[in-house]
């Protein structure tokens, strides 16, 4: 599956480690400051892109077919792994 560029994977999950421009990490449901207005990661091909972010891969089960569905799915996964 190709990325839909919805930004849900940069909004819904929490990131507990420090990431560029967010030294305290990122709480779940908070838009990453490295996500551009058009939902592209400013760090995508850069070496400082966090390992957590590199591990994400779009799948139909995770992303669904809309931003809203992806946010629901990733939020549910976030809640299940607390």
N, CA, C and O atoms as a Maestro MAE file, in Angstrom:
{
 s_m_m2io_version
 :::
 2.0.0
}

f_m_ct {
 s_m_title
 :::
 protein
 m_atom[328] {
  # First column is atom index #
  i_m_mmod_type
  r_m_x_coord
  r_m_y_coord
  r_m_z_coord
  i_m_residue_number
  s_m_chain_name
  s_m_pdb_residue_name
  s_m_pdb_atom_name
  i_m_atomic_number
  :::
  1 25 0.848 -1.186 0.000 1 A "UNK " " N  " 7
  2 3 0.000 0.000 0.000 1 A "UNK " " CA " 6
  3 2 0.887 1.240 0.000 1 A "UNK " " C  " 6
  4 15 1.890 1.294 0.712 1 A "UNK " " O  " 8
  5 25 0.522 2.212 -0.783 2 A "UNK " " N  " 7
  6 3 1.228 3.490 -0.786 2 A "UNK " " CA " 6
  7 2 0.672 4.392 0.307 2 A "UNK " " C  " 6
  8 15 -0.512 4.331 0.639 2 A "UNK " " O  " 8
  9 25 1.528 5.215 0.851 3 A "UNK " " N  " 7
  10 3 1.112 6.180 1.865 3 A "UNK " " CA " 6
  11 2 0.076 7.136 1.278 3 A "UNK " " C  " 6
  12 15 0.229 7.627 0.160 3 A "UNK " " O  " 8
  13 25 -0.988 7.392 2.058 4 A "UNK " " N  " 7
  14 3 -2.039 8.319 1.637 4 A "UNK " " CA " 6
  15 2 -1.699 9.767 1.979 4 A "UNK " " C  " 6
  16 15 -2.424 10.691 1.610 4 A "UNK " " O  " 8
  17 25 -0.589 9.951 2.687 5 A "UNK " " N  " 7
  18 3 -0.136 11.287 3.101 5 A "UNK " " CA " 6
  19 2 -1.196 12.028 3.917 5 A "UNK " " C  " 6
  20 15 -1.425 13.224 3.740 5 A "UNK " " O  " 8
  21 25 -1.838 11.272 4.822 6 A "UNK " " N  " 7
  22 3 -2.871 11.879 5.668 6 A "UNK " " CA " 6
  23 2 -2.293 12.444 6.961 6 A "UNK " " C  " 6
  24 15 -2.902 13.315 7.583 6 A "UNK " " O  " 8
  25 25 -1.113 11.952 7.374 7 A "UNK " " N  " 7
  26 3 -0.475 12.445 8.588 7 A "UNK " " CA " 6
  27 2 -0.913 11.755 9.867 7 A "UNK " " C  " 6
  28 15 -0.418 12.094 10.941 7 A "UNK " " O  " 8
  29 25 -1.824 10.799 9.784 8 A "UNK " " N  " 7
  30 3 -2.338 10.154 10.999 8 A "UNK " " CA " 6
  31 2 -1.236 9.492 11.822 8 A "UNK " " C  " 6
  32 15 -1.281 9.522 13.052 8 A "UNK " " O  " 8
  33 25 -0.254 8.899 11.159 9 A "UNK " " N  " 7
  34 3 0.829 8.231 11.891 9 A "UNK " " CA " 6
  35 2 1.754 9.231 12.576 9 A "UNK " " C  " 6
  36 15 2.595 8.843 13.386 9 A "UNK " " O  " 8
  37 25 1.604 10.510 12.258 10 A "UNK " " N  " 7
  38 3 2.385 11.573 12.895 10 A "UNK " " CA " 6
  39 2 1.541 12.368 13.888 10 A "UNK " " C  " 6
  40 15 2.005 13.355 14.460 10 A "UNK " " O  " 8
  41 25 0.310 11.935 14.086 11 A "UNK " " N  " 7
  42 3 -0.603 12.611 15.008 11 A "UNK " " CA " 6
  43 2 -1.039 11.663 16.128 11 A "UNK " " C  " 6
  44 15 -0.889 11.988 17.306 11 A "UNK " " O  " 8
  45 25 -1.572 10.503 15.771 12 A "UNK " " N  " 7
  46 3 -2.220 9.625 16.748 12 A "UNK " " CA " 6
  47 2 -1.287 8.970 17.769 12 A "UNK " " C  " 6
  48 15 -1.619 8.962 18.954 12 A "UNK " " O  " 8
  49 25 -0.139 8.423 17.367 13 A "UNK " " N  " 7
  50 3 0.660 7.700 18.365 13 A "UNK " " CA " 6
  51 2 1.479 8.620 19.266 13 A "UNK " " C  " 6
  52 15 1.815 9.749 18.908 13 A "UNK " " O  " 8
  53 25 1.785 8.093 20.444 14 A "UNK " " N  " 7
  54 3 2.723 8.797 21.321 14 A "UNK " " CA " 6
  55 2 4.137 8.350 20.960 14 A "UNK " " C  " 6
  56 15 4.346 7.235 20.480 14 A "UNK " " O  " 8
  57 25 5.090 9.226 21.194 15 A "UNK " " N  " 7
  58 3 6.503 8.899 21.029 15 A "UNK " " CA " 6
  59 2 7.162 9.298 22.343 15 A "UNK " " C  " 6
  60 15 7.194 10.478 22.691 15 A "UNK " " O  " 8
  61 25 7.684 8.325 23.066 16 A "UNK " " N  " 7
  62 3 8.214 8.602 24.399 16 A "UNK " " CA " 6
  63 2 9.641 9.131 24.373 16 A "UNK " " C  " 6
  64 15 10.067 9.798 25.316 16 A "UNK " " O  " 8
  65 25 10.376 8.849 23.325 17 A "UNK " " N  " 7
  66 3 11.757 9.329 23.222 17 A "UNK " " CA " 6
  67 2 11.787 10.748 22.666 17 A "UNK " " C  " 6
  68 15 10.855 11.191 21.994 17 A "UNK " " O  " 8
  69 25 12.863 11.441 22.956 18 A "UNK " " N  " 7
  70 3 13.062 12.766 22.365 18 A "UNK " " CA " 6
  71 2 13.178 12.620 20.854 18 A "UNK " " C  " 6
  72 15 13.810 11.691 20.352 18 A "UNK " " O  " 8
  73 25 12.560 13.551 20.142 19 A "UNK " " N  " 7
  74 3 12.674 13.583 18.689 19 A "UNK " " CA " 6
  75 2 13.057 15.006 18.289 19 A "UNK " " C  " 6
  76 15 12.863 15.932 19.077 19 A "UNK " " O  " 8
  77 25 13.592 15.200 17.095 20 A "UNK " " N  " 7
  78 3 13.967 16.556 16.690 20 A "UNK " " CA " 6
  79 2 12.814 17.541 16.860 20 A "UNK " " C  " 6
  80 15 11.694 17.293 16.414 20 A "UNK " " O  " 8
  81 25 13.105 18.642 17.503 21 A "UNK " " N  " 7
  82 3 12.153 19.727 17.763 21 A "UNK " " CA " 6
  83 2 11.075 19.384 18.789 21 A "UNK " " C  " 6
  84 15 10.188 20.198 19.043 21 A "UNK " " O  " 8
  85 25 11.138 18.203 19.375 22 A "UNK " " N  " 7
  86 3 10.223 17.794 20.452 22 A "UNK " " CA " 6
  87 2 11.045 17.006 21.477 22 A "UNK " " C  " 6
  88 15 10.939 15.781 21.536 22 A "UNK " " O  " 8
  89 25 11.852 17.684 22.275 23 A "UNK " " N  " 7
  90 3 12.774 16.997 23.177 23 A "UNK " " CA " 6
  91 2 12.106 16.152 24.257 23 A "UNK " " C  " 6
  92 15 12.747 15.268 24.826 23 A "UNK " " O  " 8
  93 25 10.843 16.404 24.549 24 A "UNK " " N  " 7
  94 3 10.123 15.612 25.547 24 A "UNK " " CA " 6
  95 2 9.326 14.477 24.909 24 A "UNK " " C  " 6
  96 15 8.565 13.797 25.597 24 A "UNK " " O  " 8
  97 25 9.489 14.267 23.620 25 A "UNK " " N  " 7
  98 3 8.687 13.278 22.918 25 A "UNK " " CA " 6
  99 2 7.389 13.916 22.442 25 A "UNK " " C  " 6
  100 15 7.248 15.138 22.438 25 A "UNK " " O  " 8
  101 25 6.442 13.071 22.042 26 A "UNK " " N  " 7
  102 3 5.177 13.568 21.509 26 A "UNK " " CA " 6
  103 2 4.020 12.802 22.134 26 A "UNK " " C  " 6
  104 15 3.972 11.576 22.036 26 A "UNK " " O  " 8
  105 25 3.090 13.497 22.771 27 A "UNK " " N  " 7
  106 3 1.918 12.816 23.321 27 A "UNK " " CA " 6
  107 2 1.002 12.298 22.206 27 A "UNK " " C  " 6
  108 15 0.980 12.840 21.101 27 A "UNK " " O  " 8
  109 25 0.261 11.259 22.513 28 A "UNK " " N  " 7
  110 3 -0.732 10.737 21.566 28 A "UNK " " CA " 6
  111 2 -1.749 11.823 21.242 28 A "UNK " " C  " 6
  112 15 -2.185 12.567 22.120 28 A "UNK " " O  " 8
  113 25 -2.117 11.900 19.980 29 A "UNK " " N  " 7
  114 3 -3.131 12.854 19.552 29 A "UNK " " CA " 6
  115 2 -2.618 14.249 19.269 29 A "UNK " " C  " 6
  116 15 -3.391 15.131 18.895 29 A "UNK " " O  " 8
  117 25 -1.322 14.460 19.442 30 A "UNK " " N  " 7
  118 3 -0.712 15.764 19.187 30 A "UNK " " CA " 6
  119 2 0.047 15.692 17.863 30 A "UNK " " C  " 6
  120 15 0.843 14.780 17.641 30 A "UNK " " O  " 8
  121 25 -0.206 16.643 17.008 31 A "UNK " " N  " 7
  122 3 0.463 16.698 15.710 31 A "UNK " " CA " 6
  123 2 1.967 16.913 15.913 31 A "UNK " " C  " 6
  124 15 2.368 17.815 16.648 31 A "UNK " " O  " 8
  125 25 2.788 16.101 15.275 32 A "UNK " " N  " 7
  126 3 4.234 16.256 15.355 32 A "UNK " " CA " 6
  127 2 4.629 17.588 14.724 32 A "UNK " " C  " 6
  128 15 4.119 17.952 13.665 32 A "UNK " " O  " 8
  129 25 5.526 18.307 15.369 33 A "UNK " " N  " 7
  130 3 5.950 19.603 14.835 33 A "UNK " " CA " 6
  131 2 6.769 19.449 13.556 33 A "UNK " " C  " 6
  132 15 6.988 20.432 12.848 33 A "UNK " " O  " 8
  133 25 7.219 18.248 13.253 34 A "UNK " " N  " 7
  134 3 7.984 17.996 12.034 34 A "UNK " " CA " 6
  135 2 7.092 17.641 10.846 34 A "UNK " " C  " 6
  136 15 7.589 17.354 9.757 34 A "UNK " " O  " 8
  137 25 5.793 17.661 11.053 35 A "UNK " " N  " 7
  138 3 4.832 17.385 9.989 35 A "UNK " " CA " 6
  139 2 4.451 18.707 9.334 35 A "UNK " " C  " 6
  140 15 4.018 19.640 10.010 35 A "UNK " " O  " 8
  141 25 4.612 18.784 8.025 36 A "UNK " " N  " 7
  142 3 4.319 20.029 7.310 36 A "UNK " " CA " 6
  143 2 2.812 20.221 7.158 36 A "UNK " " C  " 6
  144 15 2.031 19.317 7.456 36 A "UNK " " O  " 8
  145 25 2.416 21.385 6.700 37 A "UNK " " N  " 7
  146 3 0.995 21.697 6.500 37 A "UNK " " CA " 6
  147 2 0.342 20.751 5.495 37 A "UNK " " C  " 6
  148 15 -0.863 20.508 5.564 37 A "UNK " " O  " 8
  149 25 1.129 20.217 4.565 38 A "UNK " " N  " 7
  150 3 0.570 19.269 3.600 38 A "UNK " " CA " 6
  151 2 0.832 17.818 4.010 38 A "UNK " " C  " 6
  152 15 0.841 16.918 3.170 38 A "UNK " " O  " 8
  153 25 1.044 17.606 5.308 39 A "UNK " " N  " 7
  154 3 1.173 16.279 5.920 39 A "UNK " " CA " 6
  155 2 2.365 15.469 5.432 39 A "UNK " " C  " 6
  156 15 2.272 14.251 5.283 39 A "UNK " " O  " 8
  157 25 3.467 16.131 5.188 40 A "UNK " " N  " 7
  158 3 4.700 15.446 4.839 40 A "UNK " " CA " 6
  159 2 5.702 15.636 5.971 40 A "UNK " " C  " 6
  160 15 5.771 16.702 6.583 40 A "UNK " " O  " 8
  161 25 6.473 14.595 6.239 41 A "UNK " " N  " 7
  162 3 7.471 14.652 7.302 41 A "UNK " " CA " 6
  163 2 8.705 15.402 6.815 41 A "UNK " " C  " 6
  164 15 9.293 15.049 5.793 41 A "UNK " " O  " 8
  165 25 9.086 16.426 7.544 42 A "UNK " " N  " 7
  166 3 10.289 17.188 7.199 42 A "UNK " " CA " 6
  167 2 11.561 16.360 7.375 42 A "UNK " " C  " 6
  168 15 12.608 16.705 6.827 42 A "UNK " " O  " 8
  169 25 11.472 15.274 8.136 43 A "UNK " " N  " 7
  170 3 12.638 14.449 8.443 43 A "UNK " " CA " 6
  171 2 12.685 13.168 7.624 43 A "UNK " " C  " 6
  172 15 13.567 12.339 7.850 43 A "UNK " " O  " 8
  173 25 11.778 12.980 6.691 44 A "UNK " " N  " 7
  174 3 11.564 11.678 6.055 44 A "UNK " " CA " 6
  175 2 12.845 11.001 5.576 44 A "UNK " " C  " 6
  176 15 13.084 9.854 5.953 44 A "UNK " " O  " 8
  177 25 13.650 11.626 4.797 45 A "UNK " " N  " 7
  178 3 14.867 10.989 4.275 45 A "UNK " " CA " 6
  179 2 16.133 11.443 4.994 45 A "UNK " " C  " 6
  180 15 17.235 11.317 4.461 45 A "UNK " " O  " 8
  181 25 15.974 11.962 6.184 46 A "UNK " " N  " 7
  182 3 17.118 12.483 6.925 46 A "UNK " " CA " 6
  183 2 17.544 11.493 8.004 46 A "UNK " " C  " 6
  184 15 16.712 10.747 8.521 46 A "UNK " " O  " 8
  185 25 18.813 11.480 8.343 47 A "UNK " " N  " 7
  186 3 19.302 10.522 9.338 47 A "UNK " " CA " 6
  187 2 18.717 10.735 10.731 47 A "UNK " " C  " 6
  188 15 18.678 9.797 11.527 47 A "UNK " " O  " 8
  189 25 18.265 11.938 11.039 48 A "UNK " " N  " 7
  190 3 17.707 12.192 12.374 48 A "UNK " " CA " 6
  191 2 16.246 11.767 12.513 48 A "UNK " " C  " 6
  192 15 15.657 11.926 13.581 48 A "UNK " " O  " 8
  193 25 15.666 11.238 11.460 49 A "UNK " " N  " 7
  194 3 14.287 10.729 11.566 49 A "UNK " " CA " 6
  195 2 14.277 9.615 12.610 49 A "UNK " " C  " 6
  196 15 15.078 8.684 12.525 49 A "UNK " " O  " 8
  197 25 13.383 9.698 13.590 50 A "UNK " " N  " 7
  198 3 13.370 8.728 14.684 50 A "UNK " " CA " 6
  199 2 13.124 7.288 14.221 50 A "UNK " " C  " 6
  200 15 12.395 7.041 13.261 50 A "UNK " " O  " 8
  201 25 13.745 6.360 14.924 51 A "UNK " " N  " 7
  202 3 13.552 4.936 14.641 51 A "UNK " " CA " 6
  203 2 12.079 4.569 14.719 51 A "UNK " " C  " 6
  204 15 11.582 3.800 13.896 51 A "UNK " " O  " 8
  205 25 11.381 5.119 15.707 52 A "UNK " " N  " 7
  206 3 9.946 4.855 15.856 52 A "UNK " " CA " 6
  207 2 9.210 5.182 14.562 52 A "UNK " " C  " 6
  208 15 8.359 4.412 14.116 52 A "UNK " " O  " 8
  209 25 9.530 6.303 13.970 53 A "UNK " " N  " 7
  210 3 8.853 6.748 12.747 53 A "UNK " " CA " 6
  211 2 9.244 5.892 11.551 53 A "UNK " " C  " 6
  212 15 8.415 5.612 10.687 53 A "UNK " " O  " 8
  213 25 10.497 5.481 11.501 54 A "UNK " " N  " 7
  214 3 10.966 4.637 10.397 54 A "UNK " " CA " 6
  215 2 10.245 3.293 10.379 54 A "UNK " " C  " 6
  216 15 10.114 2.667 9.328 54 A "UNK " " O  " 8
  217 25 9.781 2.855 11.540 55 A "UNK " " N  " 7
  218 3 9.134 1.548 11.644 55 A "UNK " " CA " 6
  219 2 7.714 1.524 11.081 55 A "UNK " " C  " 6
  220 15 7.191 0.451 10.780 55 A "UNK " " O  " 8
  221 25 7.091 2.678 10.937 56 A "UNK " " N  " 7
  222 3 5.723 2.722 10.414 56 A "UNK " " CA " 6
  223 2 5.705 2.387 8.934 56 A "UNK " " C  " 6
  224 15 6.554 2.849 8.172 56 A "UNK " " O  " 8
  225 25 4.739 1.586 8.535 57 A "UNK " " N  " 7
  226 3 4.518 1.285 7.119 57 A "UNK " " CA " 6
  227 2 3.013 1.280 6.888 57 A "UNK " " C  " 6
  228 15 2.271 0.707 7.686 57 A "UNK " " O  " 8
  229 25 2.556 1.900 5.824 58 A "UNK " " N  " 7
  230 3 1.116 1.935 5.573 58 A "UNK " " CA " 6
  231 2 0.567 0.552 5.232 58 A "UNK " " C  " 6
  232 15 1.139 -0.181 4.425 58 A "UNK " " O  " 8
  233 25 -0.548 0.218 5.861 59 A "UNK " " N  " 7
  234 3 -1.271 -1.015 5.546 59 A "UNK " " CA " 6
  235 2 -2.757 -0.678 5.486 59 A "UNK " " C  " 6
  236 15 -3.201 0.268 6.138 59 A "UNK " " O  " 8
  237 25 -3.526 -1.435 4.717 60 A "UNK " " N  " 7
  238 3 -4.970 -1.168 4.665 60 A "UNK " " CA " 6
  239 2 -5.630 -1.273 6.040 60 A "UNK " " C  " 6
  240 15 -6.543 -0.509 6.350 60 A "UNK " " O  " 8
  241 25 -5.170 -2.219 6.864 61 A "UNK " " N  " 7
  242 3 -5.760 -2.406 8.191 61 A "UNK " " CA " 6
  243 2 -5.480 -1.218 9.099 61 A "UNK " " C  " 6
  244 15 -6.332 -0.832 9.900 61 A "UNK " " O  " 8
  245 25 -4.318 -0.649 8.983 62 A "UNK " " N  " 7
  246 3 -3.936 0.477 9.833 62 A "UNK " " CA " 6
  247 2 -4.487 1.797 9.300 62 A "UNK " " C  " 6
  248 15 -5.042 2.594 10.056 62 A "UNK " " O  " 8
  249 25 -4.334 2.018 8.019 63 A "UNK " " N  " 7
  250 3 -4.665 3.319 7.430 63 A "UNK " " CA " 6
  251 2 -6.112 3.452 6.976 63 A "UNK " " C  " 6
  252 15 -6.655 4.557 6.942 63 A "UNK " " O  " 8
  253 25 -6.733 2.344 6.630 64 A "UNK " " N  " 7
  254 3 -8.087 2.437 6.095 64 A "UNK " " CA " 6
  255 2 -8.078 3.239 4.810 64 A "UNK " " C  " 6
  256 15 -7.148 3.144 4.009 64 A "UNK " " O  " 8
  257 25 -9.129 4.036 4.618 65 A "UNK " " N  " 7
  258 3 -9.214 4.809 3.375 65 A "UNK " " CA " 6
  259 2 -9.421 6.298 3.609 65 A "UNK " " C  " 6
  260 15 -9.815 7.028 2.699 65 A "UNK " " O  " 8
  261 25 -9.151 6.749 4.843 66 A "UNK " " N  " 7
  262 3 -9.312 8.179 5.129 66 A "UNK " " CA " 6
  263 2 -8.493 8.553 6.361 66 A "UNK " " C  " 6
  264 15 -8.074 7.693 7.136 66 A "UNK " " O  " 8
  265 25 -8.279 9.838 6.517 67 A "UNK " " N  " 7
  266 3 -7.598 10.338 7.711 67 A "UNK " " CA " 6
  267 2 -8.365 9.931 8.959 67 A "UNK " " C  " 6
  268 15 -7.767 9.468 9.930 67 A "UNK " " O  " 8
  269 25 -9.670 10.096 8.943 68 A "UNK " " N  " 7
  270 3 -10.492 9.782 10.119 68 A "UNK " " CA " 6
  271 2 -10.366 8.317 10.510 68 A "UNK " " C  " 6
  272 15 -10.229 7.997 11.691 68 A "UNK " " O  " 8
  273 25 -10.413 7.426 9.524 69 A "UNK " " N  " 7
  274 3 -10.303 6.000 9.815 69 A "UNK " " CA " 6
  275 2 -8.903 5.667 10.333 69 A "UNK " " C  " 6
  276 15 -8.761 4.893 11.280 69 A "UNK " " O  " 8
  277 25 -7.884 6.240 9.725 70 A "UNK " " N  " 7
  278 3 -6.515 6.000 10.182 70 A "UNK " " CA " 6
  279 2 -6.325 6.494 11.616 70 A "UNK " " C  " 6
  280 15 -5.698 5.814 12.427 70 A "UNK " " O  " 8
  281 25 -6.861 7.669 11.930 71 A "UNK " " N  " 7
  282 3 -6.760 8.184 13.298 71 A "UNK " " CA " 6
  283 2 -7.452 7.250 14.283 71 A "UNK " " C  " 6
  284 15 -6.917 6.981 15.359 71 A "UNK " " O  " 8
  285 25 -8.633 6.754 13.930 72 A "UNK " " N  " 7
  286 3 -9.340 5.804 14.812 72 A "UNK " " CA " 6
  287 2 -8.518 4.539 15.017 72 A "UNK " " C  " 6
  288 15 -8.362 4.072 16.145 72 A "UNK " " O  " 8
  289 25 -7.992 3.984 13.931 73 A "UNK " " N  " 7
  290 3 -7.242 2.734 14.015 73 A "UNK " " CA " 6
  291 2 -5.962 2.897 14.829 73 A "UNK " " C  " 6
  292 15 -5.657 2.062 15.681 73 A "UNK " " O  " 8
  293 25 -5.224 3.950 14.574 74 A "UNK " " N  " 7
  294 3 -3.958 4.152 15.286 74 A "UNK " " CA " 6
  295 2 -4.215 4.525 16.745 74 A "UNK " " C  " 6
  296 15 -3.464 4.109 17.627 74 A "UNK " " O  " 8
  297 25 -5.252 5.294 17.006 75 A "UNK " " N  " 7
  298 3 -5.614 5.628 18.388 75 A "UNK " " CA " 6
  299 2 -6.001 4.369 19.150 75 A "UNK " " C  " 6
  300 15 -5.627 4.211 20.312 75 A "UNK " " O  " 8
  301 25 -6.738 3.481 18.518 76 A "UNK " " N  " 7
  302 3 -7.114 2.217 19.149 76 A "UNK " " CA " 6
  303 2 -5.872 1.388 19.469 76 A "UNK " " C  " 6
  304 15 -5.764 0.822 20.557 76 A "UNK " " O  " 8
  305 25 -4.948 1.317 18.536 77 A "UNK " " N  " 7
  306 3 -3.698 0.597 18.765 77 A "UNK " " CA " 6
  307 2 -2.911 1.232 19.907 77 A "UNK " " C  " 6
  308 15 -2.353 0.528 20.749 77 A "UNK " " O  " 8
  309 25 -2.867 2.541 19.934 78 A "UNK " " N  " 7
  310 3 -2.183 3.273 21.011 78 A "UNK " " CA " 6
  311 2 -2.791 2.911 22.369 78 A "UNK " " C  " 6
  312 15 -2.062 2.657 23.328 78 A "UNK " " O  " 8
  313 25 -4.117 2.887 22.450 79 A "UNK " " N  " 7
  314 3 -4.797 2.567 23.711 79 A "UNK " " CA " 6
  315 2 -4.547 1.123 24.132 79 A "UNK " " C  " 6
  316 15 -4.418 0.841 25.323 79 A "UNK " " O  " 8
  317 25 -4.476 0.213 23.175 80 A "UNK " " N  " 7
  318 3 -4.246 -1.199 23.481 80 A "UNK " " CA " 6
  319 2 -2.833 -1.474 23.980 80 A "UNK " " C  " 6
  320 15 -2.597 -2.474 24.659 80 A "UNK " " O  " 8
  321 25 -1.899 -0.599 23.652 81 A "UNK " " N  " 7
  322 3 -0.498 -0.844 24.008 81 A "UNK " " CA " 6
  323 2 -0.005 0.021 25.162 81 A "UNK " " C  " 6
  324 15 1.197 0.076 25.423 81 A "UNK " " O  " 8
  325 25 -0.901 0.683 25.843 82 A "UNK " " N  " 7
  326 3 -0.490 1.502 26.999 82 A "UNK " " CA " 6
  327 2 -0.046 0.627 28.132 82 A "UNK " " C  " 6
  328 15 0.335 1.131 29.188 82 A "UNK " " O  " 8
  :::
 }
 m_bond[327] {
  # First column is bond index #
  i_m_from
  i_m_to
  i_m_order
  :::
  1 1 2 1
  2 2 3 1
  3 3 4 2
  4 3 5 1
  5 5 6 1
  6 6 7 1
  7 7 8 2
  8 7 9 1
  9 9 10 1
  10 10 11 1
  11 11 12 2
  12 11 13 1
  13 13 14 1
  14 14 15 1
  15 15 16 2
  16 15 17 1
  17 17 18 1
  18 18 19 1
  19 19 20 2
  20 19 21 1
  21 21 22 1
  22 22 23 1
  23 23 24 2
  24 23 25 1
  25 25 26 1
  26 26 27 1
  27 27 28 2
  28 27 29 1
  29 29 30 1
  30 30 31 1
  31 31 32 2
  32 31 33 1
  33 33 34 1
  34 34 35 1
  35 35 36 2
  36 35 37 1
  37 37 38 1
  38 38 39 1
  39 39 40 2
  40 39 41 1
  41 41 42 1
  42 42 43 1
  43 43 44 2
  44 43 45 1
  45 45 46 1
  46 46 47 1
  47 47 48 2
  48 47 49 1
  49 49 50 1
  50 50 51 1
  51 51 52 2
  52 51 53 1
  53 53 54 1
  54 54 55 1
  55 55 56 2
  56 55 57 1
  57 57 58 1
  58 58 59 1
  59 59 60 2
  60 59 61 1
  61 61 62 1
  62 62 63 1
  63 63 64 2
  64 63 65 1
  65 65 66 1
  66 66 67 1
  67 67 68 2
  68 67 69 1
  69 69 70 1
  70 70 71 1
  71 71 72 2
  72 71 73 1
  73 73 74 1
  74 74 75 1
  75 75 76 2
  76 75 77 1
  77 77 78 1
  78 78 79 1
  79 79 80 2
  80 79 81 1
  81 81 82 1
  82 82 83 1
  83 83 84 2
  84 83 85 1
  85 85 86 1
  86 86 87 1
  87 87 88 2
  88 87 89 1
  89 89 90 1
  90 90 91 1
  91 91 92 2
  92 91 93 1
  93 93 94 1
  94 94 95 1
  95 95 96 2
  96 95 97 1
  97 97 98 1
  98 98 99 1
  99 99 100 2
  100 99 101 1
  101 101 102 1
  102 102 103 1
  103 103 104 2
  104 103 105 1
  105 105 106 1
  106 106 107 1
  107 107 108 2
  108 107 109 1
  109 109 110 1
  110 110 111 1
  111 111 112 2
  112 111 113 1
  113 113 114 1
  114 114 115 1
  115 115 116 2
  116 115 117 1
  117 117 118 1
  118 118 119 1
  119 119 120 2
  120 119 121 1
  121 121 122 1
  122 122 123 1
  123 123 124 2
  124 123 125 1
  125 125 126 1
  126 126 127 1
  127 127 128 2
  128 127 129 1
  129 129 130 1
  130 130 131 1
  131 131 132 2
  132 131 133 1
  133 133 134 1
  134 134 135 1
  135 135 136 2
  136 135 137 1
  137 137 138 1
  138 138 139 1
  139 139 140 2
  140 139 141 1
  141 141 142 1
  142 142 143 1
  143 143 144 2
  144 143 145 1
  145 145 146 1
  146 146 147 1
  147 147 148 2
  148 147 149 1
  149 149 150 1
  150 150 151 1
  151 151 152 2
  152 151 153 1
  153 153 154 1
  154 154 155 1
  155 155 156 2
  156 155 157 1
  157 157 158 1
  158 158 159 1
  159 159 160 2
  160 159 161 1
  161 161 162 1
  162 162 163 1
  163 163 164 2
  164 163 165 1
  165 165 166 1
  166 166 167 1
  167 167 168 2
  168 167 169 1
  169 169 170 1
  170 170 171 1
  171 171 172 2
  172 171 173 1
  173 173 174 1
  174 174 175 1
  175 175 176 2
  176 175 177 1
  177 177 178 1
  178 178 179 1
  179 179 180 2
  180 179 181 1
  181 181 182 1
  182 182 183 1
  183 183 184 2
  184 183 185 1
  185 185 186 1
  186 186 187 1
  187 187 188 2
  188 187 189 1
  189 189 190 1
  190 190 191 1
  191 191 192 2
  192 191 193 1
  193 193 194 1
  194 194 195 1
  195 195 196 2
  196 195 197 1
  197 197 198 1
  198 198 199 1
  199 199 200 2
  200 199 201 1
  201 201 202 1
  202 202 203 1
  203 203 204 2
  204 203 205 1
  205 205 206 1
  206 206 207 1
  207 207 208 2
  208 207 209 1
  209 209 210 1
  210 210 211 1
  211 211 212 2
  212 211 213 1
  213 213 214 1
  214 214 215 1
  215 215 216 2
  216 215 217 1
  217 217 218 1
  218 218 219 1
  219 219 220 2
  220 219 221 1
  221 221 222 1
  222 222 223 1
  223 223 224 2
  224 223 225 1
  225 225 226 1
  226 226 227 1
  227 227 228 2
  228 227 229 1
  229 229 230 1
  230 230 231 1
  231 231 232 2
  232 231 233 1
  233 233 234 1
  234 234 235 1
  235 235 236 2
  236 235 237 1
  237 237 238 1
  238 238 239 1
  239 239 240 2
  240 239 241 1
  241 241 242 1
  242 242 243 1
  243 243 244 2
  244 243 245 1
  245 245 246 1
  246 246 247 1
  247 247 248 2
  248 247 249 1
  249 249 250 1
  250 250 251 1
  251 251 252 2
  252 251 253 1
  253 253 254 1
  254 254 255 1
  255 255 256 2
  256 255 257 1
  257 257 258 1
  258 258 259 1
  259 259 260 2
  260 259 261 1
  261 261 262 1
  262 262 263 1
  263 263 264 2
  264 263 265 1
  265 265 266 1
  266 266 267 1
  267 267 268 2
  268 267 269 1
  269 269 270 1
  270 270 271 1
  271 271 272 2
  272 271 273 1
  273 273 274 1
  274 274 275 1
  275 275 276 2
  276 275 277 1
  277 277 278 1
  278 278 279 1
  279 279 280 2
  280 279 281 1
  281 281 282 1
  282 282 283 1
  283 283 284 2
  284 283 285 1
  285 285 286 1
  286 286 287 1
  287 287 288 2
  288 287 289 1
  289 289 290 1
  290 290 291 1
  291 291 292 2
  292 291 293 1
  293 293 294 1
  294 294 295 1
  295 295 296 2
  296 295 297 1
  297 297 298 1
  298 298 299 1
  299 299 300 2
  300 299 301 1
  301 301 302 1
  302 302 303 1
  303 303 304 2
  304 303 305 1
  305 305 306 1
  306 306 307 1
  307 307 308 2
  308 307 309 1
  309 309 310 1
  310 310 311 1
  311 311 312 2
  312 311 313 1
  313 313 314 1
  314 314 315 1
  315 315 316 2
  316 315 317 1
  317 317 318 1
  318 318 319 1
  319 319 320 2
  320 319 321 1
  321 321 322 1
  322 322 323 1
  323 323 324 2
  324 323 325 1
  325 325 326 1
  326 326 327 1
  327 327 328 2
  :::
 }
}
